[in-house]
């Protein structure tokens, strides 16, 4: 009989789009904060050599003694790598430029595509009791991104409401299909999150309409607006939910977090809330 007292394994979601500048890291940071507000324990894996998710959550370069590089290449224990952020309920495995050489170093490793998969399933993970693990992927279809796609259950794709939005998406979809056929048969698309939308711009409205027509229910109902507060928040090393809690951007990311949480029953029960 299964042990009813054991907490289910965390849901692992990659936030990926090989096109840069679409709000990928911003979405990873604010979904982490939004899910934590709803009561989830969240781990954010910064898999981007630029380390912007780490910076955006207030983890300075001096604090990154051990990083996701050590997790992947030196099999560092999870507890030596992850750090508590200033956002309650959110921990991070930080990144730095050491990851820039990852593709070259991975080529000679027989398990090169499964390093993150194995790292996130080590026994040391269980005591942390994470509900969700979000992976902020680099803006490329590199071996690091392949690691993330093999390690995760699903992929959330931030998609900017602009003319070329669907071009890069088709290549990512092909990669996901290949991963599903070869290494992770249960991989699925979590959803498409429309980002940087300007409701006053007819092009933004048309792109959103085209995406919804093409992809249907795969597209989240929530649309993230192009908003000054979202852009400002990273320079203060805060999620927009903390930086300006009542702003349009914060409300939108809360709504997106609630959509995601509802899909996977991540909202705490009344017993958990009052217990």
N, C-alpha and C positions, 0 to 999 in steps of 0.2 A: 504494500500500500504506500502511496506517496506520502511524504511527511507534510501534514497540513500546516505545521508551524513554520516551515521554511518559507522565506520570502521568495516570490518568483524572481527569475533572472531578469536583469534590467533590459528594457527595450533599447536597442542600439540603432540610432538613426544618423546616417551621414547627411550633411548639408553640403551639396555639391553642385557646381556648375563650372565648367572649364573656362567660361567667359568671365573675365575679371570685371569688377565694377558694377555688379548686379545686386549688391547688398547681401552677399553670402555670409561674410563674417558678422555683419551687423545683425543678421537674422539668427545666426547661431548664438550670439551673445544674449540677444533679447528673448529668444525662446527659452534659453536656460533660465533667465531671470523670471520670465512669465510662468514657466512650469514650476519653479521653486515657490513662487507666490501662491500657487494652487496647492502646495503641500508636497510636491515631489522632491526627492533628493536627486540632484543632477550632477553628473560629471561631464565636463566639456573637454574633449580631446583636441588640442590645437595641433593640427597636422600640417599647417602651412609654415614653411620656413620663414616667412615674413613675421610670424608671431603676433599678428594684429589682434587676435582674440585674447591673447595673454595681456597685451598692453591695454586693450579695451576693458579688461576686468581688473586693472590696477596692479598687475604683476610686473614689476620692473625687472630690468635685465639682471640686476644683482641678485634677485631672488631666485632666478632660474638656475639653481645649482645642478639639478637633474631635470631632464626634459624628456619629451617623447622620443628623442633620438636615443637616449639611454634605455627607454622602455623597449624600443624596437631592436637595437643592435647589441646592447649589453645585458639584455634580460634583467634590467633593474627591477626590484620589487616595486609594486604599484605604490606602496606607502612611502617610498623614497622619492617618488616623482610628483605625486599630486599635491596641490596646495589649496588651502581654504581661501576663497576670495572674500572681498568685503560684502558680497551679496549673500545673505543667509540662504543656506540650502544649496549653494553652487560651489563645487570644487573644480579645479582645472589641472590638466596635465599640460604644462606650458611648453612652448616651442621657442627655438631661436634658429639662427642661420646655420647651425650644425646640420640641420635637415637638408640643406641645399645640395649636399653631395649624396643624398640618400639613393637616388636612382643608380649612380655608378657603383655604390657599395652593395646594393641589392642584387645586381646582375649575377654575381658569383655565388649567391646564397640559394641553396636548393629550396628552402622554404620561403623564398623572398616575398611571395604574395600572401603568405599566411601569418606573418610576424605579428601584425596588429590583432588578428583574429585570436591567436594564442595568448597574447598579452592580456586581452580583455576577458579571458576565461580562466586566468590563473586563480587558484584557491584563495589567494590574498584579496581577491575582489569582494568576496562574500561579506566579510565583517563591515564593509562600508555601507551596505544596504542601499545601493543606488536603485532608483526606479527607472531612470532614463540616462543613457549615455549619448551625447551628441558629438559628432565628429565634424570639425570644421576642416574641410578638404582644401588643398591648394587649388588655385585657378588653372588647372591643367589636367589632362588625362594621363598622369604619370604613374609610376609604380606605387607611389604613396596613395594616390587616389584609388588604384586597384586594391591596395591593402584595405582601405576603408570600405570599399564595396564588398569585399569578401568577409570583412569582420561584422558588417551590420545586417540588420533585418530589413531595413528599407532606406530609401533615398528621398530626401526632401529637396526639391529644386527651386531655389529663388530665381524668378524670371522677371527681368526688367521690362516694363511696359514701353517698349520702343520698337522701331521698325525691324531690326535684325534679331529680335528676341528668339524666334523659332529656329533660326539657322543653327546655332550652337546646340540647341536642345536635341536635335536629331542625332548628332554624333554621340552625345551622352546616352541617349536611349539605346543606340547600337552597342555601346560598351556595356551597358547594364544587361542587355540581352546575351552578350557573349559570356559575361560573368555568370549569369543564371545557367547557361548551358554547360559551363565547364567547372565552376568552383563553388557556387552558392545558389543552388536550385530554388531556394525559398526567397531569394531577394525580390523585393517588389518596390514599386514607386509609392512612396508615402503620399506624395502630392506635390502640386506645383503652387508655389506662393508668389503671387504677383506683387512686385516691389516697385518702389520709386514711381508710383502712379500719380499723375497730375489730372485731377478730375475736370479741370478747366481746359485741358488739352484734348482736342478731338482725336488726335493720333493715339494717345494713351487709351482712350475709350475704345477705339477701333481695334487696337492690338489686344486688349483684354477680351473684347467680344470674339475676335478670331481664335484666341487661345481657348476660350471656353467652348466655342463651337467645335474645335478640333479635338479637345481632350476631355470635355464633359466633366464628370464628377471627380476626375483627378485634380481639378483646380480647386484650391481652398476657397470658401466663400469670402473670407477676409482678404481685403486688399490693403497693402502697406503703402501709405501715401509718401510722396516726396515732401519731406518736412525738415525745416531748419533744425528743430530740436534733435531729430534723429542724427543729423550730420554733426551737431555740436557735441553730443554726449561722449563719443570716444576720446575727445581731447581732454575731457575731465575724468577719463578712465572709469566711466560709469555706464551701465545700461541706461537707455532712455527712460525706462520704467522708474529708475531711481533719480535720474537727472532732472526730469520734469514729469512727475507722475501723472499729471492731469492733461498732458499734451495729446494732440491727435495721434502722434507716433506711438506713444506709450499705450494709449487705448487700443490702437490697431494691433500691436504685438500681444497685448493681453487677450484680445479676441482670437488671434491666431493660436496662441497657447491653449486657450480653452477648446478650440476645435480639435487640436491635436490630442489633448488630454482626454476628451470625450471619446475619441476613436479607440483608445486603448485602456479605458476605465482607469485612468491615472488620477482621477479626482478622488480625494479621500472619502471614505464612508462616514456617516454620522457618528458611528462608534469610534472611529479614529479621531474625529474632530473633538469629540467630548471626552474621549477616554484619556 
